């Protein structure tokens, strides 16, 4: 299942699912009763969340002098993990398998470089959403001509279809190997499984993010268990981070770049961050949001790199 399908439309429907309100904070008059109670309530207010008129969860603003708050970070966390699933899709895993089998560890540096470039692009997409309040698709429609916007839309749809085809077929093959189901049955089951994610999304973005986070943890546990059963030599793995590319490895190198860096994922990420409400009139609040979004994305992509590297080195060994 490719989450990129929502990339062009996320700006219209990712503001769903929240109806509860955070607990009320003390009023300004109550704060004036004593300096100590005022300080206490201001600290409490900095960690309370609220909801705006569109049902978007408003993020708290850290108290002055706070460099990093784990509590605030957890409120921002989630969109990066949902985005990072695209870095662990069957296309990436197949690329890791082929690179390891044919080139052993020599393309580890390519995997690392692609992940770093991907992080840069994802952070830029996230900041676009945080700063402007619009996703990438809406921004393209606003600033480009109608013909250019439609061309970008068609190109993105084609990229999503190309990504989905291998995932649907791969799932059908997996069902055939595991249960002996015919390919057409596996294909239908995979298509119907998409509605499972849509149902979870209907419950809200937070449940979907938690579900994806659990799936990523399961994948991490499986691949690292396989890697730990017979650990490749550390010296050989480290040598793989030295840039090199023999002529016969060009195809695998290009395949790794194409598997890791997916433009349609930028549309998705720029829309996901809109579920975290920010006061865009407050530059400090916007800077705080960018900081925590960067941390969230970097953590998620770091784990995705380790999973991909574990699979590559396992087949290389």
DOMAR-850483 format. One record per atom (N, C-alpha, C, CB): x, y, z; residue in one letter. Coordinates in steps of 0.02 Angstrom, whole numbers, plus 50000, padded with zeros to 5 digits. Glycine has a CB too. Example, Ala and Ser with C-alpha at 12.3 -4.5 7.8 and 13.67 -1.06 7.14 Angstrom:
residues 2
506604971650390A/506154977550390A/506604983550390A/505654977650452A/506424988850354S/506844994750357S/506455000250394S/507044997050286S/
END
This chain:
residues 317
500434994050000X/500005000050000X/500445006250000X/499525000150061X/500325010549952X/500725016749948X/500325022549975X/500935018149875X/500615025950025X/500275031650054X/500335037750009X/500575033250123X/500735037349956X/500815043049912X/500165044749875X/501355041649862X/499685040049870X/499065041349835X/498715047449863X/498605035349840X/498795048849927X/498445054549956X/498815061149945X/498355053450029X/499405060949915X/499825066849913X/499505072849881X/500445065349877X/499155071749824X/498855077449789X/498225080049822X/498715075649718X/497915076049866X/497265077949894X/497285079049969X/496755072649877X/497865078249999X/497895078350072X/497665085050100X/498605076950095X/497795090450063X/497605096950090X/496855097650101X/497845102350044X/496445093450068X/495725094150075X/495435089850129X/495405092450010X/495775084250148X/495445079750194X/495865077350252X/495195073950157X/496445080150262X/496855077850319X/496695081750383X/497585078550303X/496205086350380X/496025090050440X/495435086750476X/495845097350423X/495385080050475X/494805076650502X/494955073450569X/494565071450455X/494415071650602X/494465066650654X/494525069050725X/495015062650641X/494565075450740X/494675077450810X/494065081250835X/495315081650817X/493805079350894X/493235082850921X/493305084750993X/492625078750912X/493785081751029X/493875083251100X/494235089851109X/494255077651135X/494165092851166X/494525098951182X/494975097751241X/494035104751197X/495535101451242X/495995100751298X/495695104251359X/496695103851281X/495945102451419X/495695105351480X/495835112851481X/496015101951541X/495385116451514X/495445123751516X/496025125851560X/494785126951541X/496365131251541X/496915133951581X/496655139651624X/497495136251536X/497015141351677X/496795146851720X/496755153351681X/497265147651780X/496285157651700X/496205164051667X/496745168851689X/495515167051681X/496795174551653X/497305179451669X/497175182551737X/497325184851615X/496515183551755X/496355186451820X/496585182051877X/495605187751825X/496505175451868X/496725170851920X/497485171051927X/496495163751904X/497825172151872X/498555172351875X/498805178251915X/498845172551804X/498405183651915X/498635189751949X/498595189152025X/498225195551927X/498295183752051X/498225182952123X/498895182652158X/497825176852139X/499365179452126X/500035179152155X/500525177652100X/500075173652211X/501145179752108X/501645178652056X/501805171252048X/502285182452071X/501775167552103X/501935160452099X/501395156652060X/502005157452169X/500755158252073X/500225154752038X/500225156651964X/499545156452069X/500405162951949X/500445165051879X/500985161151842X/500595172651874X/501565160451874X/502105156751842X/501915149551830X/502735157151885X/501565146651880X/501365139651874X/500865138651818X/501065137251939X/500375143251812X/499865142451760X/500145143751691X/499285146951774X/500615148451685X/500925149651620X/501315143551597X/501385155751623X/501655140251645X/502015134151627X/501535128651605X/502425131651686X/500955128351639X/500465123351621X/500175124851552X/499905123051672X/500055131351539X/499755133251474X/500225131351417X/499615140751473X/500875131551428X/501345130151374X/501305123051350X/502045131751396X/501005118551391X/500985111551371X/500265109151357X/501295107251425X/499775113651361X/499095111751344X/498985112551270X/498595116051384X/498555108251243X/498385108751172X/497665111051166X/498495102051136X/497505114051109X/496825116451096X/496655114451025X/496775124251105X/496065116151004X/495845114450936X/495595120750902X/495285108950938X/495785121650839X/495545127650804X/494865126250772X/496055129850752X/494615131150736X/493945130650707X/493895125050656X/493755137150675X/494445123050625X/494445117750575X/494555110850605X/494975119150523X/494605110450671X/494705103950703X/495425101750704X/494295098750670X/495895106350692X/496605104750692X/496875105650762X/496985109150641X/497245100750785X/497525100950852X/498075106250856X/497795094050872X/497975111250899X/498465116550907X/499035114150952X/498135122850936X/499635115250930X/500225113150968X/500405118251022X/500815111950921X/500635116051079X/500825120751132X/501475124351114X/500905117151199X/501585129751147X/502205133551138X/502635132751201X/502065141051124X/503255130751191X/503705129751248X/503825136251285X/504375126851225X/503965135551349X/504125141451390X/504785144451367X/504155139551465X/504875150751379X/505495154151360X/506095150651391X/505485161551382X/506615149751351X/507225146551375X/507245139051368X/507325148251446X/506695136051346X/506665128851336X/506985126951270X/505935126251339X/507515123151272X/507855120951211X/507495115051178X/508575119051226X/507275110351220X/506945104451192X/506495101451246X/507465099151166X/505875100151229X/505405097151275X/505165090451246X/504795101851289X/505305085051283X/505095078451259X/504335078051254X/505355072951307X/503995081351300X/503265081151299X/502985084651237X/502975084451363X/503265090451221X/503035093951161X/503225090151098X/503345101051159X/503815087151098X/504035083351040X/503555077551025X/504745080551051X/503315074151077X/502855068551067X/502205070851036X/502725064951133X/502005077051050X/501395079751019X/501495081150945X/501185086151055X/502095083150927X/502255084350856X/502395077850818X/502855089050851X/502645072850853X/502875066650820X/502285063050788X/503225062050871X/502435059650733X/501935055550699X/501945056250624X/501255057350724X/501945062450600X/501945063450528X/502575060850495X/501855070950512X/503145061450530X/503765058950503X/503765051350495X/504345061050546X/503455047850542X/503425040550538X/502955038350483X/503205037550605X/502405041850475X/501945040250421X/502275041250354X/501305044450426X/502665046650348X/503035048050287X/503575042850275X/503345054950289X/503915040550328X/504495036150320X/504305029150296X/504855035550386X/503655027450300X/503455020850275X/503615020050201X/502705019750287X/503605025650165X/503765025350093X/504495023450082X/503625032150060X/504925024350132X/505625022350126X/505735015050144X/506055026750171X/505185011650162X/505225004550179X/504735000450138X/505095003550254X/504535003150080X/504054999550039X/504414993950000X/503695004349991X/504034989549967X/504344983949931X/504864985949880X/503814979949897X/504784991949849X/505284994149802X/505964995249835X/505065000549768X/505964998249893X/506584999149930X/506894992449951X/506465003549992X/506464988049977X/506714981650001X/506994977349944X/506154977750037X/506654977549886X/506914973949828X/507574976849804X/506404974049771X/507634983449806X/508264986649787X/508824984649835X/508184994349786X/508674984349900X/509174982249949X/509394975049935X/508894982850020X/508904970849922X/509054963749909X/509514963049848X/508404959749897X/509344966449794X/509734965949733X/510434968949741X/509374969349675X/510474974649775X/511124977849786X/511574973549828X/511034984649818X/511294970449880X/511694966149923X/511924959849887X/511314964349984X/511464956849848X/511624950549814X/512144951449760X/510994947649785X/512114957149723X/512574958149667X/513204962049687X/512214961849612X/513124966749734X/513684971249748X/513934970549820X/513484978349735X/513654965949858X/513834965149929X/513724971749966X/514564962649936X/514244974649995X/514154980650037X/514364987150002X/514544979850101X/514564986749940X/514874992549908X/514404998349894X/515204990449844X/513744997249898X/513265002649885X/512945005349949X/512735000249837X/513235003750005X/512985006550068X/513025014150067X/513365003750127X/513555016850038X/513635024050036X/513095027349994X/514325025950007X/512855023949942X/512315026549901X/511665026849942X/512215022349837X/511545021449979X/510945021250021X/510955026850073X/510895014450056X/511535028050104X/511595033350153X/511495040150121X/512275033050188X/511815041350063X/511755047850030X/511035049150008X/512225048049968X/510695044049982X/510005044949961X/509555046550020X/509755038649925X/509675043250076X/509265044550136X/509375051650161X/509435039450191X/509995054050158X/510125060950180X/509805066050134X/510885062150184X/509845064750069X/509515069250021X/508755069050030X/509715067349948X/508505062950041X/507795062250053X/507575066150115X/507615054950061X/507985065850167X/507825069650228X/507795077050214X/508345068150283X/508275079550175X/508285086650158X/507645088650122X/508895088350115X/507445084650073X/506835086150034X/506215085650078X/506775081449974X/506185080650121X/505605079850164X/505545085650214X/505635073250202X/506115087850240X/506105093450287X/505865099850252X/506805094550318X/506095100850190X/505865106750152X/505115106450139X/506245107250086X/504865100350123X/504145099650111X/503755100950175X/503985092650084X/504015098450231X/503675099550295X/503665106950313X/504015095450351X/504215110350302X/504255117450319X/503785121550275X/504975119950312X/503705119450213X/503225122850169X/502535122650201X/503215119650099X/502335116750226X/501675116250257X/501625120150321X/501525109050270X/502145119850363X/502135123150427X/502105130750418X/502745121250469X/502505133450374X/502565140750367X/501975143750329X/503215142450331X/501755140450276X/501235143350234X/500535141050251X/501365141750162X/500475135250283X/499815132450297X/499505129150236X/499355137850322X/499895128150183X/499665124750123X/500125119050107X/499625129750064X/499845113650078X/500275108050057X/500595109649989X/499875101550054X/501025105249966X/501395106449905X/500935106749844X/501915101049895X/500425102449842X/499965102549786X/499585109149781X/499465096749792X/499355111649838X/499005118049839X/499475123749819X/498715119449908X/500095123349840X/500575128549823X/500725128649749X/501225127649863X/500795122749720X/500915122349647X/500315125249609X/501035114949626X/499715123649632X/499115126249598X/499075133849604X/498485123049628X/499315136449659X/499275143649672X/499785147649631X/499375145049745X/500375144849622X/500925148749593X/501085146849520X/501545147849634X/500835141049496X/500965139149428X/500345140049385X/501205131749425X/500445140149320X/499875140549274X/499475134149277X/500115142049202X/498885134449249X/498435128549249X/498755122649213X/497765130349217X/499075123949156X/499385118549118X/499965115249155X/499635121149051X/500375119349187X/500935116649226X/500675112649285X/501395122249250X/500165115149319X/499885111549376X/499605104849356X/499345115749409X/499255104649301X/498975098249277X/499515093449256X/498495099449219X/500055096049226X/500615091749206X/500945088649267X/501135095849166X/501045092649319X/501335090049382X/500875084749413X/501455095749431X/500225085949410X/499745081249437X/499775074549400X/499035084149433X/499795074749334X/499825068649294X/500485064849309X/499765070249218X/501035068449311X/501685065349325X/501685061949394X/502245070549321X/501375065249443X/501345062349510X/500905056149511X/501095067449560X/500345056349477X/499905050549474X/500255044649442X/499265052349436X/500615045849388X/500985040549354X/501505037549401X/501325043149290X/501855041849438X/502355039449486X/502035035149541X/502735045349517X/501455037249565X/501105033449616X/500875026749589X/500505037449643X/500605026649528X/500395020349498X/500985015549490X/500055021649430X/501555018349466X/502145014149459X/502375011249524X/502705018149428X/502305015149578X/502495012649645X/501995007449670X/502545018449695X/501345008549655X/500835004049681X/500844997249646X/500155007249672X/500984997149582X/500954990849545X/501404985549575X/501134992049471X/502024987449588X/502494982549615X/502284980349685X/503204985449616X/501964984749723X/501764983049790X/501174978249790X/501584989349830X/500694979449745X/500114974949740X/500334968049715X/499584977949692X/500744967949663X/500984961549637X/501424958049688X/501384962649571X/501844961849723X/502264958849774X/501864955749830X/502734963949802X/501324959049850X/500894956349903X/500544950049878X/500374961549925X/500324950049816X/500004944149788X/500484938149786X/499734945549717X/501104939449768X/501614934149768X/501734931549839X/502274936749738X/501744936149887X/501844934149957X/501274929649981X/501904940250002X/500644931449965X/500074927349984X/500114920449950X/499414930849966X/500354920349888X/500424914049852X/500944909549885X/500624915349779X/501494912349907X/502014908449939X/501794906050009X/502664912649945X/501464910550046X/501274908850115X/500674904250119X/501134915150153X/500164905650078X/499534902050085X/499324898250022X/498984906850102X/499714898849968X/499534895449906X/498954898449869X/499374888349922X/498774904749884X/498214908049850X/498404909649778X/498004914349888X/497914909249732X/498054911549663X/498234918949663X/497434910249618X/498584920949611X/498824927849608X/498234932849608X/499244928949545X/497694931149573X/497134935949569X/496804936849637X/496624933549518X/496794931449677X/496504931949744X/496944936449788X/496424924949776X/497594935449784X/498054939649823X/498004946949803X/498764937249814X/497894948249738X/497824955049714X/497194958349741X/497824955249638X/496644954649740X/496004957249766X/496054958649841X/495434952449751X/496354953949878X/496424954749950X/496854960949966X/496724948449982X/497374961849928X/497804967749938X/497434974149925X/498424967349893X/497034974249872X/496634980249858X/496124981649912X/496274979349792X/495794976449938X/495304977349991X/495644979550056X/494904970850002X/496264977350065X/496624979250126X/496734986750131X/497294975550129X/496724990150074X/496794997450074X/496245000650115X/496785000150002X/495644997650115X/495095000550153X/495215000150228X/494444997050135X/495654995450249X/495834995050320X/496175001450342X/496284989050333X/496645003850301X/496995010050317X/496515016050314X/497585011050269X/496065015850266X/495575021350261X/495125021550322X/495155020650197X/494935015550348X/494525015350407X/494895018150468X/494305008150421X/495525016250475X/495915018750531X/495995026350525X/496605015350533X/496105028750463X/496165035950452X/495525039550470X/496365037450380X/494955036150458X/494315039150475X/494255040450550X/493745034650452X/494595036350590X/494595037250663X/495025043150684X/494825030950697X/495445045550639X/495885051150654X/496585049750630X/495885052550729X/496975055050623X/497655054350600X/498105051050652X/497945061150580X/497985052650715X/498395049750769X/498375042050770X/498175052450836X/497775038950768X/497755031650766X/498125028750705X/497035029250765X/498065032050647X/498425029650588X/499175030050598X/498215033550525X/499405035650625X/500125036450638X/500375031150687X/500265043450664X/499995029750739X/500185024650788X/500215017850755X/499705024650848X/499725016350713X/499705009850679X/500315008950634X/499055009250638X/500475014150596X/501065013850552X/501705013150593X/501105020150507X/501745016650649X/502325016150693X/502425008950717X/502255020950753X/501875005650736X/501914998750758X/502144994250701X/501234996250785X/501884995350641X/502104991350583X/502854992150571X/501704993350520X/503104998250577X/503814999450566X/504234995950619X/503965006950566X/503994995950681X/504354992450734X/504374984850721X/504024993750803X/503824982150695X/503804974950679X/504304973450623X/503094972850657X/504314977650572X/504804976650518X/505514977150544X/504684981850462X/505634981950586X/506304982850614X/506524976650653X/506334988950659X/506064974150695X/506224968150733X/506374962150689X/505664966550780X/505984961250637X/506074955450592X/506744955850555X/505504955050542X/506884961550525X/507484962050484X/508124962050527X/507464968450443X/508094964950586X/508684964950628X/508794958150660X/508624970250682X/508264954450672X/508344947550695X/508684943350642X/507664944450714X/508464944150580X/508784940550524X/509514942650517X/508414941950458X/509664949150526X/510344951650520X/510784948950577X/510354959250521X/510494948450637X/510884946350696X/511034938850696X/510514948250759X/510664934950658X/510784927750657X/511484926150629X/510254924250615X/511714930350584X/512394929450558X/512654936450538X/512414924450496X/512964939750586X/513174946750576X/513744947150525X/513404949850643X/513674951350474X/514214952250425X/514824955350457X/513974956650365X/515414954350428X/516034957250456X/515994964850458X/516644955050414X/516174967650515X/516114974950525X/516574978750477X/516294976750597X/517174976150464X/517644979550420X/517364980050350X/518324975850420X/517064974650326X/516774974650258X/516184979550253X/516544967650239X/515784979850305X/515214984450304X/515454991650304X/514754983150364X/515944993250345X/516215000050347X/516515002050280X/516735000750403X/516824997250246X/517114998650181X/516585000550130X/517514992650155X/515964998350142X/515424999950096X/515225007350097X/514834995850112X/515455011050147X/515295018250150X/515815022450113X/515255020450223X/516315019250084X/516805022850043X/516525023249972X/517505019250044X/516425029349945X/516125030049879X/516515026249825X/516085037349860X/516165022049790X/516435018249734X/515855015649693X/516895012449758X/515975014749628X/515445012149585X/515755009249522X/514935017649567X/515875002649522X/516114999449461X/515595000149404X/516254991949474X/515814999549344X/515375000549286X/514774995849287X/515764999549222X/514864989749313X/514314984949313X/513814986249370X/514584977949318X/513954991349411X/513514992849468X/513074998949456X/513924993849531X/513135001949397X/512765008149384X/512015006949388X/512955010949315X/511785001349360X/511064999949360X/510794999349431X/510914993549321X/511164995949474X/510944995249543X/510965001949580X/511384990149580X/511465006049563X/511515012549595X/510915016949577X/512175016049574X/510745017149513X/510175021049490X/509525018349521X/510125021149413X/509485011749525X/508885008649555X/508805010649628X/508925001149549X/509355011149665X/509325013149735X/509085020349742X/510005012349768X/509345024749698X/509125031749700X/508375032249686X/509525035949649X/508145028749635X/507435029049618X/506985026049671X/507325025449553X/507235020949706X/506825017749758X/506765022049820X/507115010949776X/507295025649837X/507305029349900X/506975036249892X/508025030249925X/507155039849840X/506905046749831X/506285046649787X/507455051349801X/505705047849817X/505075047649780X/504725054449786X/504615041949807X/504685058149731X/504395064949734X/503685065149761X/504405067949666X/503275060149746X/502575060449769X/502535060149845X/502165054849737X/503055057649878X/503045057549950X/503105064549980X/503615053149976X/503375069249941X/503435076149964X/502735079349971X/503875080249916X/502295077749924X/501615080249928X/501275077749993X/501205078049867X/501385071450008X/501085068450068X/501335071850131X/501235061050071X/501985072550138X/502275075350199X/502065082550210X/503035074750198X/502035086450156X/501845093450163X/501125094150186X/501935097150097X/500715089050175X/500025089250198X/499945086350268X/499575085350149X/500345081350285X/500285078150350X/500425083150407X/500765072250356X/500905087550396X/501095092150450X/500545097250465X/501745095850432X/500055097850420X/499525102650431X/499055100550487X/499135103650367X/499105094250509X/498705091950565X/498985094450632X/498665084450566X/499565097650631X/499845100750691X/499755108250685X/500605098850700X/499285110950723X/499125117950718X/499675122350747X/498475119450752X/499845127650711X/500365132350732X/500105139450721X/501035131150692X/500265143950767X/500095151050759X/500615154050712X/500075154750829X/500435154850649X/500915157250599X/501065164650605X/500645155750530X/500715168150649X/500885175150663X/501445175650713X/500275178850688X/501595169950746X/502115169750798X/502725166150769X/501865166150862X/503255169850753X/503845166950722X/504195161950768X/504335172450702X/504155163150833X/504465158350880X/504095151750879X/504455161350951X/503435151950875X/503045145750873X/503175141950808X/502295147350879X/503245145550752X/503395142350688X/504085139150689X/503345147550630X/504575142750718X/505255139950723X/505255133750767X/505735145250751X/504865133850820X/504815127950863X/504525122050826X/504395129550925X/503995123250787X/503685117950748X/504175115050698X/503065120550712X/504555119250664X/505055116850616X/505585112550650X/505385122650580X/505775114550710X/506285110750748X/506035103750765X/506475114450812X/505435103350791X/505175096750811X/504995092450750X/504565097550855X/504775095550696X/504635091750635X/505285088950606X/504295096250583X/505825092850610X/506475090450587X/506705084550629X/506995096050591X/506625084950694X/506825079550738X/506415073250725X/506745081550811X/505765074150715X/505335068450701X/505525065050635X/504605070750698X/505635068950583X/505805066150518X/506495062850519X/505795071650464X/506975066050552X/507655063350556X/507665056750593X/508125068350589X/507285056250648X/507255049950686X/506955044350645X/506865050950750X/506405045850611X/506065040750571X/506495038450513X/505395043550544X/506815043050477X/507225041050420X/507875037750442X/507385047150377X/508125039450501X/508715035950527X/508555028550538X/508965039150593X/507975027250566X/507775020250577X/507665016750511X/507145019850620X/507355020250463X/507245017150397X/507905015450363X/506825021750353X/508405019750371X/509065018350343X/509365012050375X/509545024250353X/509305011450440X/509585005550474X/509234999150451X/509505006350550X/508584999450440X/508224993550416X/508444991750346X/507454994750417X/508494996650302X/508724995350233X/509434992750233X/508665001750191X/509864995750275X/510554993550278X/510614986450305X/510964998350322X/510194984750353X/510204977950381X/510014972850327X/509714977350440X/509514974450286X/509314969850233X/509854969350179X/508654972050201X/510134974950160X/510664974950109X/511264970850131X/510874982150094X/511494972050192X/512094968450217X/511954961050229X/512344971650280X/511334959450247X/511164952350257X/511224948450192X/510444951650285X/510954951350138X/511004947950073X/511704948550044X/510494950850024X/512054953850063X/512754954450042X/513194949150073X/513034961250058X/513034947250134X/513424942250170X/513254935150146X/513304942850245X/
END
